[in-house]
């Protein structure tokens, strides 16, 4: 059961990280460059999981994705069924809960570039898309690497939102954090200790590696909170 939970956790974290990079990078670009009024409220919404209890987010998602919720009605109409207590329900919840850990490092890395590289590219007649893919993404790579690692690691360590939206279904929603909780409830402290040790070692390796990477790339963007 432990290896099954670890495999499911790795699968969830990988899926969530890929989705967050796809949707989070353009969002980070917009937050870093726009002067729109909507920048503040959108940035606050993105950062909200940093301070919001995961059970609160999980509760509202459970209602929204339920049979009578607005999103649940849409998924049923599309033939997707209901997402709560499924793997893809975990994906939706984890994407929302881990979003600031991906968006903000990329946003900070893009903001640190300034205007000069983009202005230089514009003088060479590079279009907006060309500047984004040829200038912004390569120069913001340290921030993207940081975002990928943090998004993956944060998803691995989730508990509250996962329990609320996914429950405890073996092979479907029982990730490593839920498996540890199960062992403790069953007074299986040896098994809980073994799985917890794996998680501690993983967390140490990830953070140590990330700090070493940031020592070489000081603009990797590992800061959180709304930008002024």
SULVEN-V435196 format. One record per backbone hydrogen bond with DSSP energy under -1.0 kcal/mol. CO is the residue of the C=O (numbers start at 1). NH is the residue of the N-H. Records with the same first field share a line. If there is no record, write none. Layout:
# SULVEN-V435196
CO: NH  NH
This chain:
# SULVEN-V435196
1: 5
2: 6
3: 7
4: 8
5: 9
6: 10
7: 11
8: 12
9: 13
10: 14
11: 15
12: 16
13: 17
14: 18
15: 19
16: 20
17: 21
18: 22
19: 23
20: 24
21: 25
23: 27
24: 28
25: 29
26: 30
27: 31
28: 32
29: 33
30: 34
36: 39
38: 42
39: 43
40: 44
41: 45
42: 46
43: 47
44: 48
47: 50
48: 51  52
53: 56  57
54: 58
55: 59
56: 60
57: 61
58: 62
59: 63
60: 64
61: 65
64: 71  72
66: 69
69: 73
70: 74
71: 75
72: 76
73: 77
74: 78
75: 80
76: 79
83: 86
86: 90
87: 91
88: 92
89: 93
90: 94
91: 95
92: 96
93: 97
94: 98
99: 102  103
100: 104
102: 106
103: 107
104: 108
105: 109
106: 110
107: 111
108: 112
110: 113
115: 119
116: 120
117: 121
118: 122
119: 123
121: 126
122: 125
127: 131
128: 132
129: 133
130: 134
131: 135  136
132: 137
135: 139
136: 140
140: 144
141: 145
142: 146
143: 147
144: 148
145: 149
146: 150
147: 151
148: 152
149: 153
150: 154
151: 155
152: 156
153: 157
155: 158
159: 163
160: 164
161: 165
162: 166
163: 167
165: 85
169: 172  173  174
173: 175
175: 179
176: 180
177: 181
178: 182
179: 183
180: 184
181: 185
182: 186
183: 188
184: 187
187: 189
188: 192
189: 193
190: 194
191: 195
192: 196
193: 197
194: 198
195: 199
196: 200
197: 201
198: 202
199: 203
200: 204
201: 205
202: 206
203: 207
204: 208
205: 209
206: 210
207: 211
208: 212
209: 213
210: 214
211: 215
213: 217
217: 220
221: 223
